[in-house]
């Protein structure tokens, strides 16, 4: 307990964030509506800002491309707090950008499977970790559809069963290399089921025991080696923003260079882009 208190007191920004979150929670709704939700997300003064960051970016791209509804997916639901947070983000982002969300949560329902080899980090996780209480979770969820079963199977018939809106963001929290590789098959459907760029958050890529050759990091490497047209890359813009937080190093983006909308110009009417594009024309 003492270690936690000292760490909170000394860690740069931690007390600022705690105070800011309390202030934001007490602001009148009229004040909150006057501030872009992205500002609150970037400053980490909302719950699970990394989910909000992905969802906001996805909705903004969806709006530019003319979509009214897009999909957000979480792999690895466990107790469901992530999905509850995603639903809250969806409400605020839809108010601001006018793009609605379908939300899907993939999970075996019975906790982690047995690790297959060293890449699944058996030193960190065991079979059965992170079980789900489906009935209790369903009471907490308002719009999310749970997709229960092994991801190697549920990803295969997901599109025929649910006919989802185009996928705009994915939260990866399957822990294992093998499970993440199985879940990457969610990206193998026809282009109509995706935005050309998909915002992603990887939960298990940081930590003293992590390296580039195990877990989600190795899964990303192996996915990228399979194709010249489809790549998962770090999302570098998050890292240079003025509110430093470790989660911004967990932001990635999937690029499908062969997607018919990949090269479509999307900055129409964006004031910041227009100002930058015409800056050199000013005397």
C-alpha positions as a Markdown table, in Angstrom:
| # | Residue | x | y | z |
|---|---|---|---|---|
| 1 | Unk | 0.0 | 0.0 | 0.0 |
| 2 | Unk | 2.8 | 2.4 | 0.9 |
| 3 | Unk | 4.6 | 1.7 | -2.3 |
| 4 | Unk | 1.5 | 2.5 | -4.3 |
| 5 | Unk | 1.0 | 5.8 | -2.5 |
| 6 | Unk | 4.6 | 6.8 | -3.0 |
| 7 | Unk | 4.5 | 5.9 | -6.7 |
| 8 | Unk | 1.3 | 7.9 | -7.1 |
| 9 | Unk | 2.8 | 10.9 | -5.4 |
| 10 | Unk | 6.1 | 10.8 | -7.4 |
| 11 | Unk | 5.0 | 9.7 | -10.8 |
| 12 | Unk | 4.8 | 12.8 | -13.1 |
| 13 | Unk | 1.2 | 13.6 | -13.9 |
| 14 | Unk | -0.5 | 11.0 | -11.8 |
| 15 | Unk | -1.9 | 13.4 | -9.3 |
| 16 | Unk | -2.8 | 15.8 | -12.1 |
| 17 | Unk | -4.8 | 13.1 | -13.8 |
| 18 | Unk | -6.6 | 12.0 | -10.7 |
| 19 | Unk | -7.6 | 15.6 | -10.0 |
| 20 | Unk | -8.5 | 16.3 | -13.6 |
| 21 | Unk | -10.8 | 13.2 | -13.8 |
| 22 | Unk | -12.7 | 14.3 | -10.7 |
| 23 | Unk | -13.1 | 17.8 | -12.1 |
| 24 | Unk | -14.3 | 16.6 | -15.5 |
| 25 | Unk | -16.8 | 14.2 | -13.8 |
| 26 | Unk | -18.4 | 17.1 | -12.0 |
| 27 | Unk | -18.5 | 19.5 | -15.0 |
| 28 | Unk | -22.0 | 20.5 | -16.2 |
| 29 | Unk | -23.1 | 18.6 | -19.3 |
| 30 | Unk | -23.3 | 21.9 | -21.2 |
| 31 | Unk | -19.6 | 22.5 | -20.5 |
| 32 | Unk | -18.6 | 19.0 | -21.5 |
| 33 | Unk | -20.5 | 19.4 | -24.8 |
| 34 | Unk | -18.5 | 22.6 | -25.5 |
| 35 | Unk | -15.2 | 20.6 | -25.4 |
| 36 | Unk | -14.2 | 18.1 | -28.1 |
| 37 | Unk | -14.3 | 14.6 | -26.7 |
| 38 | Unk | -11.0 | 14.0 | -28.3 |
| 39 | Unk | -9.4 | 16.6 | -26.0 |
| 40 | Unk | -10.6 | 14.6 | -23.0 |
| 41 | Unk | -9.4 | 11.3 | -24.5 |
| 42 | Unk | -5.9 | 12.7 | -25.4 |
| 43 | Unk | -5.5 | 14.1 | -21.9 |
| 44 | Unk | -6.5 | 10.7 | -20.4 |
| 45 | Unk | -9.2 | 12.2 | -18.2 |
| 46 | Unk | -11.8 | 9.6 | -19.2 |
| 47 | Unk | -12.0 | 5.9 | -18.5 |
| 48 | Unk | -9.8 | 3.7 | -20.7 |
| 49 | Unk | -8.7 | 6.6 | -23.0 |
| 50 | Unk | -7.0 | 4.2 | -25.3 |
| 51 | Unk | -10.4 | 2.7 | -26.2 |
| 52 | Unk | -11.7 | 6.2 | -26.8 |
| 53 | Unk | -8.7 | 7.1 | -28.9 |
| 54 | Unk | -9.2 | 4.2 | -31.2 |
| 55 | Unk | -13.0 | 4.7 | -31.5 |
| 56 | Unk | -12.7 | 8.5 | -32.1 |
| 57 | Unk | -10.2 | 8.0 | -34.9 |
| 58 | Unk | -12.3 | 5.3 | -36.4 |
| 59 | Unk | -15.5 | 7.3 | -36.3 |
| 60 | Unk | -13.7 | 10.4 | -37.8 |
| 61 | Unk | -12.4 | 8.3 | -40.7 |
| 62 | Unk | -15.9 | 6.7 | -41.1 |
| 63 | Unk | -17.5 | 10.1 | -41.2 |
| 64 | Unk | -15.0 | 11.3 | -43.9 |
| 65 | Unk | -15.9 | 8.2 | -45.9 |
| 66 | Unk | -19.6 | 8.7 | -45.5 |
| 67 | Unk | -20.5 | 5.9 | -43.1 |
| 68 | Unk | -23.2 | 6.3 | -40.6 |
| 69 | Unk | -22.3 | 3.1 | -38.6 |
| 70 | Unk | -19.0 | 1.3 | -38.0 |
| 71 | Unk | -18.0 | -1.6 | -35.8 |
| 72 | Unk | -15.6 | -1.8 | -32.8 |
| 73 | Unk | -14.3 | -5.2 | -31.7 |
| 74 | Unk | -12.7 | -6.4 | -28.5 |
| 75 | Unk | -10.7 | -9.6 | -28.4 |
| 76 | Unk | -10.5 | -10.9 | -24.9 |
| 77 | Unk | -13.5 | -9.8 | -22.8 |
| 78 | Unk | -12.9 | -11.5 | -19.4 |
| 79 | Unk | -15.0 | -9.5 | -16.9 |
| 80 | Unk | -16.2 | -7.1 | -19.5 |
| 81 | Unk | -15.0 | -3.7 | -18.1 |
| 82 | Unk | -13.5 | -2.9 | -21.4 |
| 83 | Unk | -16.8 | -3.3 | -23.3 |
| 84 | Unk | -18.7 | -1.3 | -20.7 |
| 85 | Unk | -16.1 | 1.5 | -21.2 |
| 86 | Unk | -16.4 | 1.2 | -25.0 |
| 87 | Unk | -20.1 | 1.6 | -24.8 |
| 88 | Unk | -19.7 | 4.9 | -22.9 |
| 89 | Unk | -17.2 | 6.1 | -25.4 |
| 90 | Unk | -19.6 | 5.2 | -28.2 |
| 91 | Unk | -22.3 | 7.4 | -26.8 |
| 92 | Unk | -20.0 | 10.5 | -26.5 |
| 93 | Unk | -18.3 | 10.0 | -29.9 |
| 94 | Unk | -21.6 | 9.5 | -31.7 |
| 95 | Unk | -22.9 | 12.8 | -30.2 |
| 96 | Unk | -19.9 | 14.6 | -31.6 |
| 97 | Unk | -19.3 | 13.0 | -34.9 |
| 98 | Unk | -22.6 | 11.5 | -35.8 |
| 99 | Unk | -21.2 | 8.0 | -36.5 |
| 100 | Unk | -22.9 | 5.1 | -34.5 |
| 101 | Unk | -21.1 | 2.0 | -33.3 |
| 102 | Unk | -21.8 | -1.7 | -33.4 |
| 103 | Unk | -19.7 | -3.3 | -30.7 |
| 104 | Unk | -18.7 | -7.0 | -30.6 |
| 105 | Unk | -16.8 | -8.8 | -27.8 |
| 106 | Unk | -14.9 | -12.1 | -28.7 |
| 107 | Unk | -14.1 | -14.4 | -25.8 |
| 108 | Unk | -13.9 | -18.2 | -25.2 |
| 109 | Unk | -16.1 | -17.7 | -22.1 |
| 110 | Unk | -13.9 | -20.0 | -20.1 |
| 111 | Unk | -10.7 | -18.1 | -19.6 |
| 112 | Unk | -7.4 | -18.5 | -21.3 |
| 113 | Unk | -6.6 | -21.8 | -23.1 |
| 114 | Unk | -3.5 | -23.8 | -22.4 |
| 115 | Unk | -0.3 | -22.1 | -23.7 |
| 116 | Unk | 1.1 | -23.8 | -26.8 |
| 117 | Unk | 4.8 | -22.8 | -26.5 |
| 118 | Unk | 7.1 | -20.1 | -25.1 |
| 119 | Unk | 5.5 | -17.4 | -27.4 |
| 120 | Unk | 2.3 | -17.6 | -25.4 |
| 121 | Unk | 4.2 | -16.4 | -22.3 |
| 122 | Unk | 3.5 | -19.4 | -20.0 |
| 123 | Unk | 5.6 | -17.6 | -17.3 |
| 124 | Unk | 3.0 | -14.9 | -17.1 |
| 125 | Unk | -0.4 | -16.6 | -17.7 |
| 126 | Unk | -2.1 | -19.9 | -17.1 |
| 127 | Unk | -4.9 | -21.8 | -18.6 |
| 128 | Unk | -8.2 | -20.6 | -17.0 |
| 129 | Unk | -7.0 | -17.1 | -16.2 |
| 130 | Unk | -9.6 | -14.3 | -16.8 |
| 131 | Unk | -12.9 | -16.3 | -16.9 |
| 132 | Unk | -16.2 | -14.7 | -17.8 |
| 133 | Unk | -19.5 | -14.7 | -16.0 |
| 134 | Unk | -21.7 | -14.4 | -19.1 |
| 135 | Unk | -25.0 | -13.8 | -17.3 |
| 136 | Unk | -23.7 | -11.1 | -15.1 |
| 137 | Unk | -21.9 | -9.4 | -17.9 |
| 138 | Unk | -25.0 | -9.4 | -20.2 |
| 139 | Unk | -26.8 | -7.4 | -17.5 |
| 140 | Unk | -24.1 | -4.7 | -17.7 |
| 141 | Unk | -24.0 | -4.4 | -21.5 |
| 142 | Unk | -26.5 | -2.3 | -23.4 |
| 143 | Unk | -25.5 | -2.6 | -27.1 |
| 144 | Unk | -22.6 | -5.1 | -27.3 |
| 145 | Unk | -23.0 | -8.5 | -28.9 |
| 146 | Unk | -20.9 | -11.2 | -27.3 |
| 147 | Unk | -19.3 | -13.7 | -29.7 |
| 148 | Unk | -18.5 | -16.8 | -27.5 |
| 149 | Unk | -16.1 | -19.6 | -28.5 |
| 150 | Unk | -12.6 | -20.2 | -29.7 |
| 151 | Unk | -11.5 | -17.3 | -31.9 |
| 152 | Unk | -10.1 | -19.7 | -34.6 |
| 153 | Unk | -13.7 | -20.7 | -35.1 |
| 154 | Unk | -15.8 | -17.6 | -34.3 |
| 155 | Unk | -13.8 | -15.4 | -36.6 |
| 156 | Unk | -14.5 | -17.8 | -39.5 |
| 157 | Unk | -18.3 | -17.3 | -39.6 |
| 158 | Unk | -18.5 | -13.9 | -37.9 |
| 159 | Unk | -19.3 | -12.0 | -41.1 |
| 160 | Unk | -22.0 | -14.4 | -42.3 |
| 161 | Unk | -23.6 | -14.6 | -38.9 |
| 162 | Unk | -23.6 | -10.9 | -37.9 |
| 163 | Unk | -23.2 | -8.9 | -41.2 |
| 164 | Unk | -21.3 | -6.2 | -39.2 |
| 165 | Unk | -20.9 | -2.6 | -40.2 |
| 166 | Unk | -17.3 | -1.9 | -41.5 |
| 167 | Unk | -14.8 | -2.5 | -38.8 |
| 168 | Unk | -13.0 | 0.7 | -37.7 |
| 169 | Unk | -11.2 | -0.3 | -34.5 |
| 170 | Unk | -10.0 | -3.4 | -32.7 |
| 171 | Unk | -8.8 | -3.9 | -29.1 |
| 172 | Unk | -6.5 | -6.8 | -28.8 |
| 173 | Unk | -6.3 | -8.4 | -25.3 |
| 174 | Unk | -5.9 | -12.2 | -25.9 |
| 175 | Unk | -2.5 | -12.3 | -24.2 |
| 176 | Unk | -1.2 | -15.2 | -26.2 |
| 177 | Unk | 0.7 | -15.3 | -29.5 |
| 178 | Unk | -1.3 | -18.3 | -30.7 |
| 179 | Unk | -4.7 | -16.7 | -29.9 |
| 180 | Unk | -3.7 | -13.4 | -31.4 |
| 181 | Unk | -2.6 | -15.1 | -34.6 |
| 182 | Unk | -5.9 | -17.0 | -34.8 |
| 183 | Unk | -7.8 | -13.8 | -34.3 |
| 184 | Unk | -6.0 | -12.0 | -37.1 |
| 185 | Unk | -8.2 | -14.0 | -39.4 |
| 186 | Unk | -10.8 | -11.4 | -38.6 |
| 187 | Unk | -9.0 | -9.3 | -41.2 |
| 188 | Unk | -9.4 | -11.8 | -44.1 |
| 189 | Unk | -12.9 | -11.0 | -45.2 |
| 190 | Unk | -13.9 | -8.9 | -48.3 |
| 191 | Unk | -12.9 | -5.2 | -48.2 |
| 192 | Unk | -16.5 | -4.0 | -47.7 |
| 193 | Unk | -16.3 | -5.1 | -44.1 |
| 194 | Unk | -13.5 | -2.7 | -43.2 |
| 195 | Unk | -12.4 | 0.8 | -43.2 |
| 196 | Unk | -9.2 | 1.1 | -45.2 |
| 197 | Unk | -7.3 | 2.0 | -42.0 |
| 198 | Unk | -8.2 | 0.4 | -38.7 |
| 199 | Unk | -7.2 | 1.9 | -35.3 |
| 200 | Unk | -5.9 | -0.8 | -32.9 |
| 201 | Unk | -4.9 | -1.0 | -29.3 |
| 202 | Unk | -2.6 | -3.9 | -28.1 |
| 203 | Unk | -2.9 | -4.5 | -24.4 |
| 204 | Unk | 0.0 | -6.9 | -23.9 |
| 205 | Unk | 3.1 | -5.4 | -25.6 |
| 206 | Unk | 4.6 | -3.5 | -22.6 |
| 207 | Unk | 6.3 | -4.8 | -19.5 |
| 208 | Unk | 9.6 | -5.9 | -18.2 |
| 209 | Unk | 9.1 | -9.5 | -19.4 |
| 210 | Unk | 8.0 | -8.5 | -23.0 |
| 211 | Unk | 10.2 | -8.5 | -26.1 |
| 212 | Unk | 9.7 | -8.4 | -29.9 |
| 213 | Unk | 9.8 | -12.2 | -30.2 |
| 214 | Unk | 6.9 | -13.4 | -28.0 |
| 215 | Unk | 3.2 | -12.6 | -27.5 |
| 216 | Unk | 1.4 | -9.9 | -29.4 |
| 217 | Unk | 4.6 | -8.4 | -30.7 |
| 218 | Unk | 5.7 | -11.5 | -32.4 |
| 219 | Unk | 2.2 | -12.0 | -33.8 |
| 220 | Unk | 2.3 | -8.5 | -35.3 |
| 221 | Unk | 5.7 | -9.4 | -36.9 |
| 222 | Unk | 4.4 | -12.6 | -38.4 |
| 223 | Unk | 1.2 | -11.0 | -39.6 |
| 224 | Unk | 3.2 | -8.3 | -41.4 |
| 225 | Unk | 5.5 | -10.9 | -43.0 |
| 226 | Unk | 2.5 | -12.6 | -44.7 |
| 227 | Unk | 1.5 | -9.8 | -47.1 |
| 228 | Unk | 2.9 | -6.8 | -49.0 |
| 229 | Unk | -0.5 | -5.1 | -49.0 |
| 230 | Unk | -1.6 | -5.4 | -45.4 |
| 231 | Unk | 0.5 | -4.2 | -42.5 |
| 232 | Unk | 0.1 | -3.3 | -38.8 |
| 233 | Unk | 2.2 | -0.4 | -37.8 |
| 234 | Unk | 2.7 | 1.7 | -34.6 |
| 235 | Unk | 0.5 | 4.8 | -34.6 |
| 236 | Unk | 3.2 | 7.4 | -34.2 |
| 237 | Unk | 1.0 | 10.5 | -33.9 |
| 238 | Unk | -0.2 | 9.4 | -30.4 |
| 239 | Unk | 3.4 | 9.4 | -29.1 |
| 240 | Unk | 4.1 | 13.0 | -29.9 |
| 241 | Unk | 1.0 | 14.5 | -28.3 |
| 242 | Unk | 1.4 | 16.9 | -25.4 |
| 243 | Unk | -0.1 | 14.6 | -22.7 |
| 244 | Unk | 2.4 | 11.7 | -22.3 |
| 245 | Unk | 1.0 | 8.4 | -21.2 |
| 246 | Unk | 2.3 | 4.9 | -21.7 |
| 247 | Unk | -0.9 | 3.7 | -23.5 |
| 248 | Unk | 0.0 | 5.9 | -26.4 |
| 249 | Unk | 2.8 | 3.5 | -27.2 |
| 250 | Unk | 0.2 | 0.8 | -27.4 |
| 251 | Unk | -1.6 | 2.4 | -30.3 |
| 252 | Unk | -1.3 | 0.8 | -33.7 |
| 253 | Unk | -3.0 | 1.0 | -37.1 |
| 254 | Unk | -3.8 | -1.6 | -39.7 |
| 255 | Unk | -3.3 | -0.4 | -43.2 |
| 256 | Unk | -4.8 | -2.2 | -46.2 |
| 257 | Unk | -3.0 | -0.6 | -49.2 |
| 258 | Unk | -5.2 | -2.5 | -51.7 |
| 259 | Unk | -8.5 | -1.4 | -50.2 |
| 260 | Unk | -10.5 | 0.5 | -52.8 |
| 261 | Unk | -10.8 | 3.5 | -50.4 |
| 262 | Unk | -7.2 | 3.6 | -49.2 |
| 263 | Unk | -6.1 | 6.4 | -51.5 |
| 264 | Unk | -9.4 | 8.3 | -51.2 |
| 265 | Unk | -8.8 | 11.9 | -50.0 |
| 266 | Unk | -10.5 | 12.4 | -46.7 |
| 267 | Unk | -9.6 | 15.8 | -45.4 |
| 268 | Unk | -12.5 | 17.7 | -47.0 |
| 269 | Unk | -13.6 | 20.6 | -44.7 |
| 270 | Unk | -11.1 | 19.9 | -41.9 |
| 271 | Unk | -10.0 | 23.4 | -40.7 |
| 272 | Unk | -6.6 | 22.3 | -39.3 |
| 273 | Unk | -5.7 | 20.6 | -42.5 |
| 274 | Unk | -6.9 | 23.4 | -44.7 |
| 275 | Unk | -4.9 | 25.9 | -42.7 |
| 276 | Unk | -1.7 | 23.8 | -42.9 |
| 277 | Unk | -2.2 | 23.2 | -46.7 |
| 278 | Unk | -2.5 | 26.9 | -47.4 |
| 279 | Unk | 0.1 | 28.2 | -44.9 |
| 280 | Unk | 2.8 | 28.7 | -47.6 |
| 281 | Unk | 0.5 | 30.7 | -49.7 |
| 282 | Unk | 0.1 | 33.5 | -47.2 |
| 283 | Unk | 2.4 | 36.6 | -47.7 |
